[in-house]
Amino acid sequence: MAHFPHLFSPIALGALTLPNRVVFAATSSELADKDGFVHDDMAEYYAERARGGTGLIIVEATYVEQEGKRLHHNAMLHEDRYIPGMRKIADAVHAAGAKVALQLNHGGRESIPEISGSVPLAPSPVPSQFNAVGEPVMPKELTVAEIQRIVRRFTEAAARAREAGYDAIELHGAHGYLIGQFLSPEANRREDQYGHDLAGRTRFYIELIQAIKKELGQDYPVICRMNGRDHAPQGLELDDAVEIAAMLEAAGADSISVSGGIHSSRPYMIVPGMGVERGCYVHYSETMKRRVRVPVMTVGRINTPELAEEILEKSQADFICLSRPLIADPYFPAKAAAGKVEEIAPCIACNECLATIHRHKGIACTVNPMVSRELELKPLINSVPSRKRVAVVGGGAAGMSAAVTAAKRGHEVHLYETEGVLGGQLNLAHTPPHREEIENALRYFSAEVKRLKVDVRLNSSLGLEEARALKPDAIIVATGAASQMPALPGIDQPSVMVGWQVLAGREVPGDHCVVIGGGLVGVEVADYLAERNKQVVVVARSELLKKAVHADRVYFLDRIRNLDIEVFTHTDILEIGPDWVTIAPRNRMKRRLTGVDHVIFCTGYKPRREESAALETLGTPVYYVGDVLGSRKFFEAIEEGTLTALRYL
């Protein structure tokens, strides 16, 4: 019996036949150059996902005019000179065995003036409420003539896409960009033919479909992406969305692709974090399927083939759009089809991919450091190194990723871990509320260590004598870091704890807690305690969640408010007493918090290098990765472990 028979059955998309139901959802890679041109690295990024067994690759939002450009490295197709670059992607995807579509977009009020060179354009002069990539700007209301110009720009870009070899196009009407702004009662306050009521708000989208079909022919597939809900006040709701979908079908749409959220949604819903349930938009696609006859695509935290198969089996959708899961593992489909589910690197919805895009630094992935570097690393990945004996000291995220990569390259790997289990801080990171998804990363790396027959030595360290006996050709040190405690009066009080002890269940705080530290760990500990009915105060030296990804910041700020956690930012802690803490908010009088049962420090870590320093005397190459070099996020630690094993072994 075939594995996942629904997921891997063929299906028609208009006149196009696809081999399976897996779609790579359009996702910004930031791999175009600053002028919007495509180069070989971007083509290789998409080709790798095609090689992994995806049936349809939808290439990321590509902009139809300069005035609508949103991010520095958005791809452009507003002029003919961009066709050759776009053809590189289409040719590469076809050569890898998949069909390819191109998503066309205009940012509208979400465009950033210093990038687009224009005041943002919108249906109405209503600014975006999103500020993670730039301060909101009052947009200019489009005239009817300008709307018709943009319809022509979309149509011209669609014609260029077909000339470049794309099998279909997708119109991006989701996530609060220009098309979605027309559909939204919050963004579209017009009283002319492009507003006023549901039919008016849908008119722009209908005109786009009709113009493209007239230009390219009725058989050229057009996918219409749209929100089931905006998840924002006065935004689009499901009842209206279903009626819009029916109108788009009547206008000639070959498929409806259903997503949700705009950039100012709470929680952040365009790229939902791990606090949002899996399959979060399936209800929308299921509802639309009851209203339209064309195939419906769904998306949203579908990160296992089992869930994808269940959705199709229940007729809740016809296609499964995967974005982050195919960033995490391009070979998700091939592994699922072969019954090797346990080998799929899991998307844990940490949203580091989104964070790097918002910082204009390309795209990254916690569990896949190869992402967006496929072309650069291809020679190393395809090379066959001479077999080496490698010792990895430390079995946390950095150490396991180094061991797994070294073993995949054919080396003999010995992994030393002082604790009785592998995982390091991964063992703690999944214990706070709604962070359970992180355990899948731990499970994956642990399973890979076992599958690749890494020699694991628990409750062990690698001293000089053991190293001399092993005679390794290389040593990778991933011994991590220890909690860092500030020098404060009262720091030795019995009421003082560190955050990891609480998360590990080694310490049980009393009912009144003060958490010191406003980073992600401090907020997670506060959340963990407040959910257990503790009264919690957070004291942070700077702003809260300064380094957290946007989805986490939005999620946790709402959690803090809902759980009634008191927060002091830009505040120093001066002294700790038996049942009190003295704090000094900057530019305000110092204050004593009383009735405190426990003070819990989440103030970072200091590297643990002493135990491995002697290994450098052996004359064997020694490489340091992860927190032993200073505080790291998981994605940085795994990246260092992976790339060190790839580049130096």
N, C-alpha and C positions, 0 to 999 in steps of 0.2 A: 504493500500500500504506500502510495506517495505521501511524503511528509507535507502537511499543510496544503491539501488539495485545492481549497478555494483560493488561497493566496497565489498559487502557482498555476492557475488556469488562465487561458488566453481570454482577451476581451477586446471589443471594438470601441474605438474612440472616434466617432464620426466615420470617415472612410479609412481610418488608420487601424490596423490590428496590432495589439500589443501582446507579448508572450506571457505576461503575468500582471498581477494587480499592484505591484510595488512601484511607487512613484517617488523620485527624489524631489521633495518640495523646494521651490525656489527659495534660496537663502543667500544673503549677501556674503561673499567671500572676501571682499576688499582686495582682490588680486588684480583688478584692472589698474592701469597706471593713473596718474592724476588727471590726465586728459581723457580718461575713459576708454583707452584702447586695451584690447585683449592681447596677452602674450602667451608663450608656450606653457608657462607654469599654470596658468588658469585652465588651459585645455587639458593638461595632464591631471589636474585636480578632478575635473568632471569625468575624464576617461577612466580614472581609477574606480569611481563609483559605478560606472557602466560595466567594467570588468567584473565587479562584484555581484552581478546578476540582476540589477535593477532594470525593470522593463522600460520605464520612461524617465528620462532626466529632464527636469524643468530648470533651465539655466536662470540664474538669479535676476532680480529686478534690473532691467536695462532701460535707460531713460530716453524719452522721446523728444525732449528738448532741454536745452541748457537751463532754462528758467525753472525746471522741475527737479534738477539734480539735488540730492540730499546729502550724501557722504562723499568724502574726498575721492575715494576709489570706486565709485559706482561706474559700471559699464555704461557706455553711451551708444546709441544707434540713430542719432538725429541727422547724420550725414552719410553719404555713400562711402566715404573714406574709412568708416568703421566696419564695413562688410568683410574685408579679408580677415580681420582678427576674429570676428564672430564665426566665420567659416572654419577657422582652426578648431573651435570647440565642437561644432557640428560634425566635422570630419572625424575628429578623435573619438567622439561618442559612438558614431556609427561604426567605426573600425573596431570598437570594443564590444559591439553587439547589441546596443540599446537604441531606442528611438529618442529623439530630442525635441523639446519645445523651448521656446524663449518667452520669458515673462516680460511684458512691457509695462512701464510705470511712469507716473508723474507725481512728484512729492506734494504738490499743492502747498498748503500752509505748513507742512512738515519740512519743507525745503529750508536750507540755511543760507541766508544771503551771502555770506563770505565764500560759500562754495558755489552757489548757483549764479552769483553775480546779479541777482534780481531781488526785489521785494517779493516775498511769497505770494502766490496766486491762489485764490480759493473761491468757492461759490459765494461766500459772504465774508464780511470783515470780522471774523471771529477767530482769535488766535488759538493756537495749540496750547495745551496745558503741560506739555512735556518739556523738560529742561535738562535731560541727561546728556544731550549732545550740543546744546546751545540754548541761549535764552529765547523764550517765545517772542515772536515778532508779529505785530498786527499785519495781516495779509491784505492784499488789494482784491476787491471784489471783481470777478471776471465779467466783462461785457459779453453779450451774445456773440459778437464778432470774434472775441478772443476764445470763447468756448469752441466755436466752429474751427478756428485755427488749430486748436489742440486736437480736435477730432481728426483733422488732416494729418497732423504730426504723428498720431498713433497709427493711422492708416499707412503712411509712408514708411514708418518703422517696421510695420508688419510685412510690407512688401520687401523691404531689405532683409528681414529675417528669412523669408521664403527663398530669396535669392542666395542667401548664405547657406541654405541647405536644411533649415529647420523643418521638422515634420508638422509642427503645430505652433500656435502661440497661446500664451495665457495673458489675459488682461487682469491686472492687479487691482481688484476692487475691494480688497480687505485691508485691515490694519490702519485705517484712518488716513490713507493717502488720498490723492485728488478724487478718484472715482468714488471711494468710500465716503469722502466728505460730501459729495453730492447726495449720497444715499442717506446720510445721517441728519435727522431733524435738529441735532445740536449744532452741527456745522453749517447746514444749509438753511438759511432764513429767507431765501428768495421768495418773491411773490409773482415771478414771471413764469414762463413755460418750463423753466429748469428748476422749479421749486414748488412751493405752495402745498402740494399734496404728494402722496406716494408715487403716483404716475409721473408727476413733474420731477421729483427727485431722481427717478429712475431713467428719465429721458436721455441724459448724457450717456449713460452706459449703453442703452439701446442703440443710440446713434453710432456709438463706436462699433458695436457688433455689426450693424447693418452696413456701415461704410467699409469695414474690412472685408465682409463677405462679398460685397459688390466689387471690390477691387481684386480680391484674390480668388473668388469663386466660392460657391456654396460648399464644395467638398473639402476646402481647406479647414482643418479643425481649429476651432476657437474655444479655449477653456476660460470660463469666467470664475475668477476667485472672488469670494465675498465673505463677509462676516455673518455668522448666525446671530451673534449679539456683539455689541461694542463694549459691553461691560463698563459703561461710563454713563453718568447722569445725562438724561435726555438723548442718549444715543440710540442707534438702531437696535430693535428688539426682534425676537424670533418670529412673531406673527407677521410683522412687516417683511422680514427677510424672506420668508417662504413665498409671499406674494411677489416679491422682487424676482426671486429665482424663476417663478413661472413666467414672468414677463421676459426675462432674459432668454429662456428656452424658446418662447414664441418668436423672439427676434432672431434666433438662429444659433444660440449657444449650443455647442456639442457636449459640454460637460459643465457641471457646477461644482466648484471646489470650495468647501466650507471650512472656514477658520473662525477666529474670534479675537476680540480685543483691539484697542488702539493704544498708542504709546502712553497715554495718561491713565489707562485702566488700573484699577486697584482690586486685587493684586495685579501685577504686570502679567498680561494674558497673551500678548503676541507670541512670546516665547516663554510659556509657563514654567515656573520653577518647580522644584521638587515638593513644595507645599501644596501644589495643585494636583488633584486626582488624575490618574492615568485615564486616557481616552476622554479628556475633558470636553471635546466638541462632538463626540459621537451622537449625542442626543440631537444636535442640530442637523447633522447629515441624515439621521434616521427620519426626522420630521420632514426634511426636504424630499427624501426619496418617495414619501407618500404623495407628494404634490407634483413632481416632475417625472418625465419618462427618460430623459437623458441620464447617463451615468453620473453618479455623485461621488466626489472625492472627500475623504475626511482626513483629519490631522489632529495633533495635540496629545503629546505624551503617550504615544503608542510605541513602546520601546521593547516589546517582545513579539516574536512571531506567533506565540500562542494567543495574545490579545488581538493581533491583526487577523488571524484566522477566525476567531470568535466573532469579530465585528462583521466579517464577510458572511459567515455562516448564518448569522441572524438577520442578514439583509439590511444592516444598518448603514452600509455604504457599498460602493462598487469598486473603489480604489482605496488603497492605503497610502497616504502621503507620509513619508518619513523625511525628517530633516536632520535633527541632531543624531538620531540613531545611525544614519549613514555617514555622518561626520565622524562619529565615534568608531564605527566599523563599516568601511565600504563593502565588505564581504558579508554583511548581515544576510542578504537574500541567499547567496550561494551556500553559506553555512546552514541556514535554516532548511533549504531544499535538500541538503545532504544529511539532515538529521544531526548536525553538530552544533546544537543550540548552545551547549555549555561553552563553546569556543567563541561565541559572539562577545566582543568587547561592549559592555553595556553603557548606554547613555544614562547618566545619573541626574540629569537636569540641573547641573550645578551652574550652568549659564556662563561659564568662563568664555565660551565661544562668543556670546553676545557682548560680554564686557570688553573683549579685545576689539571687536568691531566698533563699539561706542568710543573707544580710545583711538580709533583710526589706526590700529595696529594689526590689521589682517584678521585672521581667524585662528583660534587655538582650541584644543580639546584636552580635557583632563586625562582621558584614557587613551588618546591617540595623538602622541606628539608629532606624528608624521604629517598631520593634516596641514594642507597648504604648502608643504615642503616636498610633495611627492616627486617633482622633477629634480629638485636639488639632491634628494637622498636616494634617488633611484639607482645610481651607480653603486652606492654602498650596500643597499638592500639586495641588489642582484649579484654582488661579489661573493666569492666563496673564500673566507679567510682560512689560514692554517689553524688547525685545532689547538686551542690553548686551555690550560687549567686555570680557572678563574675563581678567586675567593671573593665573596661578597659579605661584608660585615655589617649586619643590621637588616632586619626583615620587615621594615616598614614599607611605605609606598615607594620610596626611591630605591631601596634595596631590592624589593620584589620585581620592580620594573626592569632594573638592571639585570637581575638574574634571568628573568624570562627572555629578554632580548638577547643576552649572551647565549642562552641555551638554544634559542631559535636559530642562531648563527652557527650552531654545531659545536660550541665549546663545552668543555666539562666544567660544570658549575657547582661550587660548594657554598651554601648559604648559612651563615651563622647568626643566630638570634638569641639574645640573653634571656628573653621571656619564654614562657612555655607555649606561646602561639605566635604565628606570623601576623603582621598587620600594623604594628605600632599604633600611631594615632588614628588610623582608620578604624580600629576597634572601639574608639570613643566617639568618633565624629558622627556615627549613625545613631547614637543614643538620644540626643535631644528630640523633642517633638517635631515630626514632619521632616526629619533628616534621614529617615530609614533607607532611602534610595542609595545612600553612600555605601551601605553594606553590600550592594551588588558589585561595587568596584573591588571590595575586599574579597568577596567570593570568587570573582573572576580571576584576580591575580593569584589567589591561593590555588585555584583549580589549574591554572596554567603552570604554576611551579610544579605541581604534582604530575600533570600530563607530560611535561617536558623532562621529567625525571631528574630534576635538580636535587642534589644531595643536601637535604635540610638538616641542620643540627640545632635543635632547640635547646634552651637553657645552656647555651654555649657561647663563648667568645673566642676570638682568634688572637691568642697571645703569640709572643715571639717563638716559643718552642713549638707550638702547634703549626705556625706558619713555616718554620724551617722543615718540619716533618712533611707538610703538604707540598712544599716547593711550587707555589703558584707562579704562573707567568705574569699575572696581573692581580692587583687587589683593588676592589672598589669599596670605599668606606662610606657607609650610610647609617652611622650610629645615632643620627638625630640630635635632639636637643632636650635639655631639662628645663622645667619651669623656672622662670626668673622672678625673684622676689626683691622688691626695692628695700633699701636700707631706711627703715622708718622706726620711730619710737613705738614700741608695742608690737612689732612684727612677730615677736616670739610668743604672743598671747595664745593660749590654747584654743581660742575662738577662731584663729586664722587657718584657712584651708586654701588649696589651689583648685582651680576649676576642673582639671582632669580627674582629680580624686572624687569629686562629686559625680561627674558623668560616669565614671567607672563603678560607682556604687560603693567605693571604699570608705566614703564619709557620708553621713546623713545629717545635713544641716538642720538647725532648729527652725522655728516659724518665722523669725524676723532676720532677713539676710541683707547684707550689703555686698554687691558684686562690684569689684574694682576692675575696670577695663571695658571700653566701649567698642571693641572690635567684634568680629563675628563670634568668636568663642565666648566672650563676655555676655553678649546678647543671647546666645544659645543657652548658656547656663542660666541666665535670668528667666528665659522662657521655660526651661526645664523645671525650675523651682516654682515659678508662678503657676504652672499647670498642676503642680502638686499642692496648690493652695497655700504656698508660702507668701509672706509679704516681702516684696523685693524692692530694693533701691539700687540703681546703677549709677556709679560714679565714673566719668570718663574725662581724660585729660584734654581731649579735643572733641570734635563733633562725633556723633554716633555713626558707626558703620562706615567710616571714611573710605576704607579700601574694599568694601563689599561690592559685589556685582549689583546692578540696578534692581533686578528682580528680587534679590534677597533684601535689599534696603527697603523697598516698598513693602514687602511681606512682613518683615520684622518690625518696622515702624508701626504698622497697623496692629500687629500682635501686642506690642508694648502698650499701645493705647487701649486695646480691648481687654488686656489682662490687668490694667491699672498699675503698671510698673512705674514707679517714680524715677525720673532721670535727672542727673546733674551733669551737664556737659561743661567743657572748659573749666574743670574743677580739679584741684589738687587735694590729695589726702595728706593730712599733717601728722596725725597720731591715732593710735588704736588703744582703747582701754578694754577693761573686762567685759563691758556691755555697751560700749559707745565708740563712735568714730568721729574725729574732728576733720572737717573738710573746709576748703577755701575756694569757693567759686571765684573765678577771676573777676576783678573789679567790683567785688561785693564783699561784705563782711563774712568772716569765717563763721562756721556753724557746727554745732555738735548734734550728731544723730544718736539718739538714745534708744534703749530697749533692744539693742542689737544682740542676737544670739550668735551669729557667725559672720565673719568677713571672708569673702572668697575672692582670691586674686586670679585674674585672667590677664596678666600683664606681659605676655610674651615668653620667649624661651631663650636660653643661651646654649650655644653649640657644645656638644660633648665630643671633644677631640682628644682629651688626655689619654683615654684607654687605647687609642689606635696610633698615637704619635710614634711609638716605638717601631711600628711596622715600616716606617720610612727608612730605618737603618738596614733593612734587608738587601737593598739594592734592586728590589722589584718595583716596577712602576705602580704607584699608588694614586688612585683617583678619588676625589671627594664629591659626593652628591647629596642633595637634599638639605635638611635642616642643620646638618653638621657644618654647613657653610654660612649659616644664618637663617633666620625665620623664612620659611617658604610656605606657599599654598600647595595643596596637593598637586595641582596641575604643573607647578614648577618643579616639584620634587620628582614626579613621574617623568617629566620631560628630561630632566638632568640624568636620571638613571638610564632611561632609554637611549638617549643620544650619546652618552658616554660609552655605553656598551656597543653602540653601532659604529661610532667613529674611531675608537681607540683599541678595539679588540679584533 
